[in-house]
Amino acid sequence: MLGDGEVCIEVKGADQVKSSDMKGISAFKDEHKPGKAIIVCNEREPRLSGDIRIVPWRLFLEELWGDNIV
């Protein structure tokens, strides 16, 4: 069962997302228990940091338009 929301999305302008950049989304995740947590940024390759997906913005838009996010 999902919490208050299905997907938590945070947008960052960073070329590299560090663990210190994830404090906000981590706190939101702990409180609201979304099914997915995604950081959209300027990194070149998608990756995972724990259960948070870090996704380049172009890939995110492709997945969003393809109905693969929600």
mmCIF file as Biopython writes it, N, C-alpha, C and O atoms, coordinates in Angstrom:
data_model
#
loop_
_atom_site.group_PDB
_atom_site.id
_atom_site.type_symbol
_atom_site.label_atom_id
_atom_site.label_alt_id
_atom_site.label_comp_id
_atom_site.label_asym_id
_atom_site.label_entity_id
_atom_site.label_seq_id
_atom_site.pdbx_PDB_ins_code
_atom_site.Cartn_x
_atom_site.Cartn_y
_atom_site.Cartn_z
_atom_site.occupancy
_atom_site.B_iso_or_equiv
_atom_site.auth_seq_id
_atom_site.auth_asym_id
_atom_site.pdbx_PDB_model_num
ATOM 1   N N  . MET A ? 1  ? 0.842  -1.181 0.000   1.0 0.0 1  A 1 
ATOM 2   C CA . MET A ? 1  ? 0.000  0.000  0.000   1.0 0.0 1  A 1 
ATOM 3   C C  . MET A ? 1  ? 0.879  1.233  0.000   1.0 0.0 1  A 1 
ATOM 4   O O  . MET A ? 1  ? 1.840  1.315  0.765   1.0 0.0 1  A 1 
ATOM 5   N N  . LEU A ? 2  ? 0.564  2.173  -0.836  1.0 0.0 2  A 1 
ATOM 6   C CA . LEU A ? 2  ? 1.332  3.408  -0.914  1.0 0.0 2  A 1 
ATOM 7   C C  . LEU A ? 2  ? 0.887  4.384  0.163   1.0 0.0 2  A 1 
ATOM 8   O O  . LEU A ? 2  ? -0.214 4.286  0.706   1.0 0.0 2  A 1 
ATOM 9   N N  . GLY A ? 3  ? 1.772  5.326  0.456   1.0 0.0 3  A 1 
ATOM 10  C CA . GLY A ? 3  ? 1.466  6.340  1.446   1.0 0.0 3  A 1 
ATOM 11  C C  . GLY A ? 3  ? 0.644  7.467  0.844   1.0 0.0 3  A 1 
ATOM 12  O O  . GLY A ? 3  ? -0.258 7.224  0.041   1.0 0.0 3  A 1 
ATOM 13  N N  . ASP A ? 4  ? 0.952  8.698  1.230   1.0 0.0 4  A 1 
ATOM 14  C CA . ASP A ? 4  ? 0.199  9.868  0.778   1.0 0.0 4  A 1 
ATOM 15  C C  . ASP A ? 4  ? 0.313  10.120 -0.724  1.0 0.0 4  A 1 
ATOM 16  O O  . ASP A ? 4  ? -0.611 10.667 -1.327  1.0 0.0 4  A 1 
ATOM 17  N N  . GLY A ? 5  ? 1.421  9.735  -1.331  1.0 0.0 5  A 1 
ATOM 18  C CA . GLY A ? 5  ? 1.621  9.975  -2.750  1.0 0.0 5  A 1 
ATOM 19  C C  . GLY A ? 5  ? 2.297  8.788  -3.404  1.0 0.0 5  A 1 
ATOM 20  O O  . GLY A ? 5  ? 2.982  8.006  -2.745  1.0 0.0 5  A 1 
ATOM 21  N N  . GLU A ? 6  ? 2.101  8.663  -4.694  1.0 0.0 6  A 1 
ATOM 22  C CA . GLU A ? 6  ? 2.714  7.555  -5.407  1.0 0.0 6  A 1 
ATOM 23  C C  . GLU A ? 6  ? 4.182  7.820  -5.693  1.0 0.0 6  A 1 
ATOM 24  O O  . GLU A ? 6  ? 5.021  6.927  -5.574  1.0 0.0 6  A 1 
ATOM 25  N N  . VAL A ? 7  ? 4.490  9.074  -6.075  1.0 0.0 7  A 1 
ATOM 26  C CA . VAL A ? 7  ? 5.845  9.404  -6.497  1.0 0.0 7  A 1 
ATOM 27  C C  . VAL A ? 7  ? 6.273  10.723 -5.870  1.0 0.0 7  A 1 
ATOM 28  O O  . VAL A ? 7  ? 5.522  11.699 -5.857  1.0 0.0 7  A 1 
ATOM 29  N N  . CYS A ? 8  ? 7.485  10.730 -5.357  1.0 0.0 8  A 1 
ATOM 30  C CA . CYS A ? 8  ? 8.103  11.948 -4.833  1.0 0.0 8  A 1 
ATOM 31  C C  . CYS A ? 8  ? 9.203  12.328 -5.820  1.0 0.0 8  A 1 
ATOM 32  O O  . CYS A ? 8  ? 10.095 11.525 -6.096  1.0 0.0 8  A 1 
ATOM 33  N N  . ILE A ? 9  ? 9.144  13.554 -6.353  1.0 0.0 9  A 1 
ATOM 34  C CA . ILE A ? 9  ? 10.120 14.003 -7.341  1.0 0.0 9  A 1 
ATOM 35  C C  . ILE A ? 9  ? 10.748 15.303 -6.857  1.0 0.0 9  A 1 
ATOM 36  O O  . ILE A ? 9  ? 10.050 16.243 -6.476  1.0 0.0 9  A 1 
ATOM 37  N N  . GLU A ? 10 ? 12.068 15.339 -6.879  1.0 0.0 10 A 1 
ATOM 38  C CA . GLU A ? 10 ? 12.798 16.560 -6.556  1.0 0.0 10 A 1 
ATOM 39  C C  . GLU A ? 10 ? 13.711 16.876 -7.736  1.0 0.0 10 A 1 
ATOM 40  O O  . GLU A ? 10 ? 14.353 15.980 -8.285  1.0 0.0 10 A 1 
ATOM 41  N N  . VAL A ? 11 ? 13.769 18.138 -8.124  1.0 0.0 11 A 1 
ATOM 42  C CA . VAL A ? 11 ? 14.599 18.565 -9.244  1.0 0.0 11 A 1 
ATOM 43  C C  . VAL A ? 11 ? 15.787 19.343 -8.701  1.0 0.0 11 A 1 
ATOM 44  O O  . VAL A ? 11 ? 15.643 20.257 -7.889  1.0 0.0 11 A 1 
ATOM 45  N N  . LYS A ? 12 ? 16.973 18.948 -9.179  1.0 0.0 12 A 1 
ATOM 46  C CA . LYS A ? 12 ? 18.220 19.600 -8.765  1.0 0.0 12 A 1 
ATOM 47  C C  . LYS A ? 12 ? 18.948 20.092 -10.010 1.0 0.0 12 A 1 
ATOM 48  O O  . LYS A ? 12 ? 18.878 19.451 -11.058 1.0 0.0 12 A 1 
ATOM 49  N N  . GLY A ? 13 ? 19.633 21.202 -9.912  1.0 0.0 13 A 1 
ATOM 50  C CA . GLY A ? 13 ? 20.430 21.724 -11.018 1.0 0.0 13 A 1 
ATOM 51  C C  . GLY A ? 13 ? 21.840 21.171 -11.039 1.0 0.0 13 A 1 
ATOM 52  O O  . GLY A ? 13 ? 22.652 21.581 -11.870 1.0 0.0 13 A 1 
ATOM 53  N N  . ALA A ? 14 ? 22.143 20.258 -10.151 1.0 0.0 14 A 1 
ATOM 54  C CA . ALA A ? 14 ? 23.508 19.759 -9.984  1.0 0.0 14 A 1 
ATOM 55  C C  . ALA A ? 14 ? 23.915 18.782 -11.079 1.0 0.0 14 A 1 
ATOM 56  O O  . ALA A ? 14 ? 23.090 18.036 -11.607 1.0 0.0 14 A 1 
ATOM 57  N N  . ASP A ? 15 ? 25.210 18.802 -11.409 1.0 0.0 15 A 1 
ATOM 58  C CA . ASP A ? 15 ? 25.780 17.817 -12.322 1.0 0.0 15 A 1 
ATOM 59  C C  . ASP A ? 15 ? 26.076 16.510 -11.600 1.0 0.0 15 A 1 
ATOM 60  O O  . ASP A ? 15 ? 26.177 15.455 -12.226 1.0 0.0 15 A 1 
ATOM 61  N N  . GLN A ? 16 ? 26.216 16.587 -10.280 1.0 0.0 16 A 1 
ATOM 62  C CA . GLN A ? 16 ? 26.444 15.395 -9.461  1.0 0.0 16 A 1 
ATOM 63  C C  . GLN A ? 16 ? 25.703 15.574 -8.137  1.0 0.0 16 A 1 
ATOM 64  O O  . GLN A ? 16 ? 25.977 16.507 -7.383  1.0 0.0 16 A 1 
ATOM 65  N N  . VAL A ? 17 ? 24.776 14.682 -7.869  1.0 0.0 17 A 1 
ATOM 66  C CA . VAL A ? 17 ? 23.991 14.737 -6.638  1.0 0.0 17 A 1 
ATOM 67  C C  . VAL A ? 17 ? 24.748 13.988 -5.552  1.0 0.0 17 A 1 
ATOM 68  O O  . VAL A ? 17 ? 25.098 12.818 -5.708  1.0 0.0 17 A 1 
ATOM 69  N N  . LYS A ? 18 ? 24.996 14.691 -4.442  1.0 0.0 18 A 1 
ATOM 70  C CA . LYS A ? 18 ? 25.693 14.091 -3.297  1.0 0.0 18 A 1 
ATOM 71  C C  . LYS A ? 18 ? 24.677 13.709 -2.227  1.0 0.0 18 A 1 
ATOM 72  O O  . LYS A ? 18 ? 23.523 14.136 -2.268  1.0 0.0 18 A 1 
ATOM 73  N N  . SER A ? 19 ? 25.114 12.914 -1.286  1.0 0.0 19 A 1 
ATOM 74  C CA . SER A ? 19 ? 24.206 12.484 -0.219  1.0 0.0 19 A 1 
ATOM 75  C C  . SER A ? 19 ? 23.670 13.683 0.576   1.0 0.0 19 A 1 
ATOM 76  O O  . SER A ? 19 ? 22.537 13.648 1.057   1.0 0.0 19 A 1 
ATOM 77  N N  . SER A ? 20 ? 24.470 14.732 0.713   1.0 0.0 20 A 1 
ATOM 78  C CA . SER A ? 20 ? 24.001 15.918 1.430   1.0 0.0 20 A 1 
ATOM 79  C C  . SER A ? 20 ? 22.883 16.638 0.672   1.0 0.0 20 A 1 
ATOM 80  O O  . SER A ? 20 ? 22.105 17.379 1.272   1.0 0.0 20 A 1 
ATOM 81  N N  . ASP A ? 21 ? 22.802 16.422 -0.644  1.0 0.0 21 A 1 
ATOM 82  C CA . ASP A ? 21 ? 21.740 17.025 -1.455  1.0 0.0 21 A 1 
ATOM 83  C C  . ASP A ? 21 ? 20.414 16.288 -1.314  1.0 0.0 21 A 1 
ATOM 84  O O  . ASP A ? 21 ? 19.383 16.774 -1.779  1.0 0.0 21 A 1 
ATOM 85  N N  . MET A ? 22 ? 20.431 15.127 -0.680  1.0 0.0 22 A 1 
ATOM 86  C CA . MET A ? 22 ? 19.234 14.291 -0.603  1.0 0.0 22 A 1 
ATOM 87  C C  . MET A ? 22 ? 18.517 14.365 0.736   1.0 0.0 22 A 1 
ATOM 88  O O  . MET A ? 22 ? 17.607 13.575 0.990   1.0 0.0 22 A 1 
ATOM 89  N N  . LYS A ? 23 ? 18.906 15.293 1.589   1.0 0.0 23 A 1 
ATOM 90  C CA . LYS A ? 23 ? 18.275 15.386 2.915   1.0 0.0 23 A 1 
ATOM 91  C C  . LYS A ? 23 ? 16.783 15.672 2.824   1.0 0.0 23 A 1 
ATOM 92  O O  . LYS A ? 23 ? 15.986 15.074 3.547   1.0 0.0 23 A 1 
ATOM 93  N N  . GLY A ? 24 ? 16.406 16.587 1.934   1.0 0.0 24 A 1 
ATOM 94  C CA . GLY A ? 24 ? 14.993 16.954 1.809   1.0 0.0 24 A 1 
ATOM 95  C C  . GLY A ? 24 ? 14.129 15.814 1.320   1.0 0.0 24 A 1 
ATOM 96  O O  . GLY A ? 24 ? 13.085 15.524 1.905   1.0 0.0 24 A 1 
ATOM 97  N N  . ILE A ? 25 ? 14.557 15.164 0.251   1.0 0.0 25 A 1 
ATOM 98  C CA . ILE A ? 25 ? 13.764 14.057 -0.298  1.0 0.0 25 A 1 
ATOM 99  C C  . ILE A ? 25 ? 13.743 12.869 0.662   1.0 0.0 25 A 1 
ATOM 100 O O  . ILE A ? 25 ? 12.748 12.148 0.739   1.0 0.0 25 A 1 
ATOM 101 N N  . SER A ? 26 ? 14.828 12.668 1.383   1.0 0.0 26 A 1 
ATOM 102 C CA . SER A ? 26 ? 14.867 11.581 2.371   1.0 0.0 26 A 1 
ATOM 103 C C  . SER A ? 26 ? 13.873 11.838 3.500   1.0 0.0 26 A 1 
ATOM 104 O O  . SER A ? 26 ? 13.169 10.924 3.930   1.0 0.0 26 A 1 
ATOM 105 N N  . ALA A ? 27 ? 13.815 13.079 3.979   1.0 0.0 27 A 1 
ATOM 106 C CA . ALA A ? 27 ? 12.873 13.429 5.044   1.0 0.0 27 A 1 
ATOM 107 C C  . ALA A ? 27 ? 11.431 13.281 4.558   1.0 0.0 27 A 1 
ATOM 108 O O  . ALA A ? 27 ? 10.578 12.754 5.273   1.0 0.0 27 A 1 
ATOM 109 N N  . PHE A ? 28 ? 11.170 13.745 3.346   1.0 0.0 28 A 1 
ATOM 110 C CA . PHE A ? 28 ? 9.831  13.613 2.776   1.0 0.0 28 A 1 
ATOM 111 C C  . PHE A ? 28 ? 9.448  12.141 2.653   1.0 0.0 28 A 1 
ATOM 112 O O  . PHE A ? 28 ? 8.333  11.753 3.001   1.0 0.0 28 A 1 
ATOM 113 N N  . LYS A ? 29 ? 10.381 11.322 2.152   1.0 0.0 29 A 1 
ATOM 114 C CA . LYS A ? 29 ? 10.161 9.889  1.989   1.0 0.0 29 A 1 
ATOM 115 C C  . LYS A ? 29 ? 9.828  9.224  3.316   1.0 0.0 29 A 1 
ATOM 116 O O  . LYS A ? 29 ? 8.907  8.410  3.394   1.0 0.0 29 A 1 
ATOM 117 N N  . ASP A ? 30 ? 10.574 9.568  4.353   1.0 0.0 30 A 1 
ATOM 118 C CA . ASP A ? 30 ? 10.344 8.975  5.672   1.0 0.0 30 A 1 
ATOM 119 C C  . ASP A ? 30 ? 8.964  9.335  6.225   1.0 0.0 30 A 1 
ATOM 120 O O  . ASP A ? 30 ? 8.316  8.516  6.877   1.0 0.0 30 A 1 
ATOM 121 N N  . GLU A ? 31 ? 8.523  10.561 5.961   1.0 0.0 31 A 1 
ATOM 122 C CA . GLU A ? 31 ? 7.247  11.016 6.510   1.0 0.0 31 A 1 
ATOM 123 C C  . GLU A ? 31 ? 6.038  10.537 5.692   1.0 0.0 31 A 1 
ATOM 124 O O  . GLU A ? 31 ? 5.018  10.151 6.262   1.0 0.0 31 A 1 
ATOM 125 N N  . HIS A ? 32 ? 6.152  10.564 4.372   1.0 0.0 32 A 1 
ATOM 126 C CA . HIS A ? 32 ? 4.981  10.313 3.522   1.0 0.0 32 A 1 
ATOM 127 C C  . HIS A ? 32 ? 4.949  8.941  2.849   1.0 0.0 32 A 1 
ATOM 128 O O  . HIS A ? 32 ? 3.914  8.542  2.314   1.0 0.0 32 A 1 
ATOM 129 N N  . LYS A ? 33 ? 6.063  8.219  2.870   1.0 0.0 33 A 1 
ATOM 130 C CA . LYS A ? 33 ? 6.142  6.856  2.326   1.0 0.0 33 A 1 
ATOM 131 C C  . LYS A ? 33 ? 5.645  6.728  0.876   1.0 0.0 33 A 1 
ATOM 132 O O  . LYS A ? 33 ? 4.768  5.910  0.601   1.0 0.0 33 A 1 
ATOM 133 N N  . PRO A ? 34 ? 6.197  7.528  -0.055  1.0 0.0 34 A 1 
ATOM 134 C CA . PRO A ? 34 ? 5.784  7.385  -1.454  1.0 0.0 34 A 1 
ATOM 135 C C  . PRO A ? 34 ? 6.273  6.057  -2.025  1.0 0.0 34 A 1 
ATOM 136 O O  . PRO A ? 34 ? 7.215  5.459  -1.507  1.0 0.0 34 A 1 
ATOM 137 N N  . GLY A ? 35 ? 5.631  5.609  -3.083  1.0 0.0 35 A 1 
ATOM 138 C CA . GLY A ? 35 ? 6.030  4.370  -3.730  1.0 0.0 35 A 1 
ATOM 139 C C  . GLY A ? 35 ? 7.384  4.482  -4.420  1.0 0.0 35 A 1 
ATOM 140 O O  . GLY A ? 35 ? 8.150  3.520  -4.467  1.0 0.0 35 A 1 
ATOM 141 N N  . LYS A ? 36 ? 7.669  5.663  -4.952  1.0 0.0 36 A 1 
ATOM 142 C CA . LYS A ? 36 ? 8.929  5.920  -5.645  1.0 0.0 36 A 1 
ATOM 143 C C  . LYS A ? 36 ? 9.469  7.273  -5.214  1.0 0.0 36 A 1 
ATOM 144 O O  . LYS A ? 36 ? 8.706  8.190  -4.909  1.0 0.0 36 A 1 
ATOM 145 N N  . ALA A ? 37 ? 10.793 7.389  -5.193  1.0 0.0 37 A 1 
ATOM 146 C CA . ALA A ? 37 ? 11.445 8.673  -4.926  1.0 0.0 37 A 1 
ATOM 147 C C  . ALA A ? 37 ? 12.482 8.892  -6.027  1.0 0.0 37 A 1 
ATOM 148 O O  . ALA A ? 37 ? 13.349 8.047  -6.254  1.0 0.0 37 A 1 
ATOM 149 N N  . ILE A ? 38 ? 12.382 10.034 -6.706  1.0 0.0 38 A 1 
ATOM 150 C CA . ILE A ? 38 ? 13.230 10.313 -7.856  1.0 0.0 38 A 1 
ATOM 151 C C  . ILE A ? 38 ? 13.824 11.709 -7.729  1.0 0.0 38 A 1 
ATOM 152 O O  . ILE A ? 38 ? 13.125 12.670 -7.409  1.0 0.0 38 A 1 
ATOM 153 N N  . ILE A ? 39 ? 15.128 11.803 -7.986  1.0 0.0 39 A 1 
ATOM 154 C CA . ILE A ? 39 ? 15.778 13.098 -8.131  1.0 0.0 39 A 1 
ATOM 155 C C  . ILE A ? 39 ? 16.110 13.262 -9.602  1.0 0.0 39 A 1 
ATOM 156 O O  . ILE A ? 39 ? 16.786 12.421 -10.194 1.0 0.0 39 A 1 
ATOM 157 N N  . VAL A ? 40 ? 15.627 14.354 -10.191 1.0 0.0 40 A 1 
ATOM 158 C CA . VAL A ? 40 ? 15.896 14.685 -11.584 1.0 0.0 40 A 1 
ATOM 159 C C  . VAL A ? 40 ? 17.012 15.726 -11.583 1.0 0.0 40 A 1 
ATOM 160 O O  . VAL A ? 40 ? 16.940 16.727 -10.870 1.0 0.0 40 A 1 
ATOM 161 N N  . CYS A ? 41 ? 18.051 15.478 -12.394 1.0 0.0 41 A 1 
ATOM 162 C CA . CYS A ? 41 ? 19.204 16.370 -12.341 1.0 0.0 41 A 1 
ATOM 163 C C  . CYS A ? 41 ? 19.966 16.363 -13.666 1.0 0.0 41 A 1 
ATOM 164 O O  . CYS A ? 41 ? 19.479 15.851 -14.674 1.0 0.0 41 A 1 
ATOM 165 N N  . ASN A ? 42 ? 21.161 16.936 -13.645 1.0 0.0 42 A 1 
ATOM 166 C CA . ASN A ? 42 ? 22.018 17.031 -14.824 1.0 0.0 42 A 1 
ATOM 167 C C  . ASN A ? 42 ? 23.069 15.934 -14.901 1.0 0.0 42 A 1 
ATOM 168 O O  . ASN A ? 42 ? 23.987 16.026 -15.716 1.0 0.0 42 A 1 
ATOM 169 N N  . GLU A ? 43 ? 22.961 14.902 -14.079 1.0 0.0 43 A 1 
ATOM 170 C CA . GLU A ? 43 ? 23.925 13.799 -14.179 1.0 0.0 43 A 1 
ATOM 171 C C  . GLU A ? 43 ? 23.771 13.138 -15.537 1.0 0.0 43 A 1 
ATOM 172 O O  . GLU A ? 43 ? 22.712 13.217 -16.159 1.0 0.0 43 A 1 
ATOM 173 N N  . ARG A ? 44 ? 24.836 12.483 -15.994 1.0 0.0 44 A 1 
ATOM 174 C CA . ARG A ? 44 ? 24.822 11.867 -17.324 1.0 0.0 44 A 1 
ATOM 175 C C  . ARG A ? 44 ? 24.173 10.490 -17.337 1.0 0.0 44 A 1 
ATOM 176 O O  . ARG A ? 44 ? 23.568 10.106 -18.338 1.0 0.0 44 A 1 
ATOM 177 N N  . GLU A ? 45 ? 24.285 9.747  -16.254 1.0 0.0 45 A 1 
ATOM 178 C CA . GLU A ? 45 ? 23.785 8.377  -16.192 1.0 0.0 45 A 1 
ATOM 179 C C  . GLU A ? 45 ? 22.835 8.208  -15.005 1.0 0.0 45 A 1 
ATOM 180 O O  . GLU A ? 45 ? 23.045 8.804  -13.948 1.0 0.0 45 A 1 
ATOM 181 N N  . PRO A ? 46 ? 21.792 7.396  -15.180 1.0 0.0 46 A 1 
ATOM 182 C CA . PRO A ? 46 ? 20.913 7.120  -14.036 1.0 0.0 46 A 1 
ATOM 183 C C  . PRO A ? 46 ? 21.628 6.222  -13.031 1.0 0.0 46 A 1 
ATOM 184 O O  . PRO A ? 46 ? 22.501 5.431  -13.390 1.0 0.0 46 A 1 
ATOM 185 N N  . ARG A ? 47 ? 21.238 6.362  -11.762 1.0 0.0 47 A 1 
ATOM 186 C CA . ARG A ? 47 ? 21.813 5.511  -10.718 1.0 0.0 47 A 1 
ATOM 187 C C  . ARG A ? 47 ? 20.865 5.468  -9.535  1.0 0.0 47 A 1 
ATOM 188 O O  . ARG A ? 47 ? 19.890 6.216  -9.461  1.0 0.0 47 A 1 
ATOM 189 N N  . LEU A ? 48 ? 21.177 4.580  -8.620  1.0 0.0 48 A 1 
ATOM 190 C CA . LEU A ? 48 ? 20.426 4.475  -7.376  1.0 0.0 48 A 1 
ATOM 191 C C  . LEU A ? 48 ? 21.289 4.918  -6.211  1.0 0.0 48 A 1 
ATOM 192 O O  . LEU A ? 48 ? 22.490 4.652  -6.178  1.0 0.0 48 A 1 
ATOM 193 N N  . SER A ? 49 ? 20.677 5.586  -5.269  1.0 0.0 49 A 1 
ATOM 194 C CA . SER A ? 49 ? 21.309 5.883  -3.992  1.0 0.0 49 A 1 
ATOM 195 C C  . SER A ? 49 ? 20.340 5.363  -2.937  1.0 0.0 49 A 1 
ATOM 196 O O  . SER A ? 49 ? 19.384 6.046  -2.567  1.0 0.0 49 A 1 
ATOM 197 N N  . GLY A ? 50 ? 20.593 4.164  -2.465  1.0 0.0 50 A 1 
ATOM 198 C CA . GLY A ? 50 ? 19.613 3.492  -1.600  1.0 0.0 50 A 1 
ATOM 199 C C  . GLY A ? 50 ? 18.398 3.166  -2.433  1.0 0.0 50 A 1 
ATOM 200 O O  . GLY A ? 50 ? 18.503 2.456  -3.433  1.0 0.0 50 A 1 
ATOM 201 N N  . ASP A ? 51 ? 17.237 3.678  -2.036  1.0 0.0 51 A 1 
ATOM 202 C CA . ASP A ? 51 ? 16.022 3.459  -2.823  1.0 0.0 51 A 1 
ATOM 203 C C  . ASP A ? 51 ? 15.567 4.722  -3.552  1.0 0.0 51 A 1 
ATOM 204 O O  . ASP A ? 51 ? 14.419 4.818  -3.986  1.0 0.0 51 A 1 
ATOM 205 N N  . ILE A ? 52 ? 16.473 5.685  -3.682  1.0 0.0 52 A 1 
ATOM 206 C CA . ILE A ? 52 ? 16.183 6.917  -4.421  1.0 0.0 52 A 1 
ATOM 207 C C  . ILE A ? 52 ? 16.838 6.821  -5.790  1.0 0.0 52 A 1 
ATOM 208 O O  . ILE A ? 52 ? 18.049 6.627  -5.900  1.0 0.0 52 A 1 
ATOM 209 N N  . ARG A ? 53 ? 16.025 6.958  -6.833  1.0 0.0 53 A 1 
ATOM 210 C CA . ARG A ? 53 ? 16.557 6.967  -8.202  1.0 0.0 53 A 1 
ATOM 211 C C  . ARG A ? 53 ? 17.052 8.359  -8.540  1.0 0.0 53 A 1 
ATOM 212 O O  . ARG A ? 53 ? 16.357 9.348  -8.305  1.0 0.0 53 A 1 
ATOM 213 N N  . ILE A ? 54 ? 18.238 8.435  -9.084  1.0 0.0 54 A 1 
ATOM 214 C CA . ILE A ? 54 ? 18.802 9.686  -9.572  1.0 0.0 54 A 1 
ATOM 215 C C  . ILE A ? 54 ? 18.829 9.560  -11.084 1.0 0.0 54 A 1 
ATOM 216 O O  . ILE A ? 54 ? 19.474 8.667  -11.634 1.0 0.0 54 A 1 
ATOM 217 N N  . VAL A ? 55 ? 18.109 10.478 -11.759 1.0 0.0 55 A 1 
ATOM 218 C CA . VAL A ? 55 ? 17.848 10.322 -13.185 1.0 0.0 55 A 1 
ATOM 219 C C  . VAL A ? 55 ? 18.197 11.607 -13.942 1.0 0.0 55 A 1 
ATOM 220 O O  . VAL A ? 55 ? 17.805 12.696 -13.524 1.0 0.0 55 A 1 
ATOM 221 N N  . PRO A ? 56 ? 18.932 11.488 -15.052 1.0 0.0 56 A 1 
ATOM 222 C CA . PRO A ? 56 ? 19.151 12.656 -15.906 1.0 0.0 56 A 1 
ATOM 223 C C  . PRO A ? 56 ? 17.807 13.192 -16.415 1.0 0.0 56 A 1 
ATOM 224 O O  . PRO A ? 56 ? 16.882 12.422 -16.672 1.0 0.0 56 A 1 
ATOM 225 N N  . TRP A ? 57 ? 17.711 14.506 -16.556 1.0 0.0 57 A 1 
ATOM 226 C CA . TRP A ? 57 ? 16.416 15.110 -16.886 1.0 0.0 57 A 1 
ATOM 227 C C  . TRP A ? 57 ? 15.862 14.627 -18.221 1.0 0.0 57 A 1 
ATOM 228 O O  . TRP A ? 57 ? 14.649 14.468 -18.355 1.0 0.0 57 A 1 
ATOM 229 N N  . ARG A ? 58 ? 16.707 14.393 -19.196 1.0 0.0 58 A 1 
ATOM 230 C CA . ARG A ? 58 ? 16.203 13.926 -20.499 1.0 0.0 58 A 1 
ATOM 231 C C  . ARG A ? 58 ? 15.556 12.542 -20.371 1.0 0.0 58 A 1 
ATOM 232 O O  . ARG A ? 58 ? 14.482 12.300 -20.921 1.0 0.0 58 A 1 
ATOM 233 N N  . LEU A ? 59 ? 16.211 11.647 -19.648 1.0 0.0 59 A 1 
ATOM 234 C CA . LEU A ? 59 ? 15.662 10.309 -19.424 1.0 0.0 59 A 1 
ATOM 235 C C  . LEU A ? 59 ? 14.357 10.388 -18.633 1.0 0.0 59 A 1 
ATOM 236 O O  . LEU A ? 59 ? 13.400 9.670  -18.926 1.0 0.0 59 A 1 
ATOM 237 N N  . PHE A ? 60 ? 14.327 11.258 -17.638 1.0 0.0 60 A 1 
ATOM 238 C CA . PHE A ? 60 ? 13.107 11.442 -16.853 1.0 0.0 60 A 1 
ATOM 239 C C  . PHE A ? 60 ? 11.942 11.851 -17.749 1.0 0.0 60 A 1 
ATOM 240 O O  . PHE A ? 60 ? 10.847 11.301 -17.636 1.0 0.0 60 A 1 
ATOM 241 N N  . LEU A ? 61 ? 12.175 12.816 -18.640 1.0 0.0 61 A 1 
ATOM 242 C CA . LEU A ? 61 ? 11.104 13.266 -19.528 1.0 0.0 61 A 1 
ATOM 243 C C  . LEU A ? 61 ? 10.655 12.148 -20.468 1.0 0.0 61 A 1 
ATOM 244 O O  . LEU A ? 61 ? 9.460  12.010 -20.728 1.0 0.0 61 A 1 
ATOM 245 N N  . GLU A ? 62 ? 11.582 11.358 -20.974 1.0 0.0 62 A 1 
ATOM 246 C CA . GLU A ? 62 ? 11.213 10.223 -21.818 1.0 0.0 62 A 1 
ATOM 247 C C  . GLU A ? 62 ? 10.329 9.247  -21.047 1.0 0.0 62 A 1 
ATOM 248 O O  . GLU A ? 62 ? 9.318  8.770  -21.563 1.0 0.0 62 A 1 
ATOM 249 N N  . GLU A ? 63 ? 10.719 8.955  -19.810 1.0 0.0 63 A 1 
ATOM 250 C CA . GLU A ? 63 ? 9.930  8.030  -18.985 1.0 0.0 63 A 1 
ATOM 251 C C  . GLU A ? 63 ? 8.585  8.631  -18.626 1.0 0.0 63 A 1 
ATOM 252 O O  . GLU A ? 63 ? 7.581  7.918  -18.603 1.0 0.0 63 A 1 
ATOM 253 N N  . LEU A ? 64 ? 8.540  9.921  -18.347 1.0 0.0 64 A 1 
ATOM 254 C CA . LEU A ? 64 ? 7.291  10.585 -18.000 1.0 0.0 64 A 1 
ATOM 255 C C  . LEU A ? 64 ? 6.329  10.570 -19.185 1.0 0.0 64 A 1 
ATOM 256 O O  . LEU A ? 64 ? 5.157  10.226 -19.032 1.0 0.0 64 A 1 
ATOM 257 N N  . TRP A ? 65 ? 6.821  10.941 -20.357 1.0 0.0 65 A 1 
ATOM 258 C CA . TRP A ? 65 ? 5.975  10.956 -21.553 1.0 0.0 65 A 1 
ATOM 259 C C  . TRP A ? 65 ? 5.567  9.548  -21.961 1.0 0.0 65 A 1 
ATOM 260 O O  . TRP A ? 65 ? 4.534  9.373  -22.607 1.0 0.0 65 A 1 
ATOM 261 N N  . GLY A ? 66 ? 6.349  8.548  -21.602 1.0 0.0 66 A 1 
ATOM 262 C CA . GLY A ? 66 ? 6.021  7.157  -21.903 1.0 0.0 66 A 1 
ATOM 263 C C  . GLY A ? 66 ? 5.167  6.511  -20.822 1.0 0.0 66 A 1 
ATOM 264 O O  . GLY A ? 66 ? 4.962  5.298  -20.843 1.0 0.0 66 A 1 
ATOM 265 N N  . ASP A ? 67 ? 4.668  7.300  -19.878 1.0 0.0 67 A 1 
ATOM 266 C CA . ASP A ? 67 ? 3.838  6.810  -18.767 1.0 0.0 67 A 1 
ATOM 267 C C  . ASP A ? 67 ? 4.562  5.784  -17.904 1.0 0.0 67 A 1 
ATOM 268 O O  . ASP A ? 67 ? 3.939  4.839  -17.420 1.0 0.0 67 A 1 
ATOM 269 N N  . ASN A ? 68 ? 5.863  5.954  -17.705 1.0 0.0 68 A 1 
ATOM 270 C CA . ASN A ? 68 ? 6.632  5.023  -16.894 1.0 0.0 68 A 1 
ATOM 271 C C  . ASN A ? 68 ? 6.992  5.581  -15.513 1.0 0.0 68 A 1 
ATOM 272 O O  . ASN A ? 68 ? 7.702  4.922  -14.753 1.0 0.0 68 A 1 
ATOM 273 N N  . ILE A ? 69 ? 6.522  6.762  -15.184 1.0 0.0 69 A 1 
ATOM 274 C CA . ILE A ? 69 ? 6.827  7.358  -13.877 1.0 0.0 69 A 1 
ATOM 275 C C  . ILE A ? 69 ? 5.673  7.130  -12.911 1.0 0.0 69 A 1 
ATOM 276 O O  . ILE A ? 69 ? 5.884  6.649  -11.798 1.0 0.0 69 A 1 
ATOM 277 N N  . VAL A ? 70 ? 4.471  7.465  -13.320 1.0 0.0 70 A 1 
ATOM 278 C CA . VAL A ? 70 ? 3.292  7.348  -12.458 1.0 0.0 70 A 1 
ATOM 279 C C  . VAL A ? 70 ? 2.460  6.179  -12.920 1.0 0.0 70 A 1 
ATOM 280 O O  . VAL A ? 70 ? 1.415  5.896  -12.333 1.0 0.0 70 A 1 
#
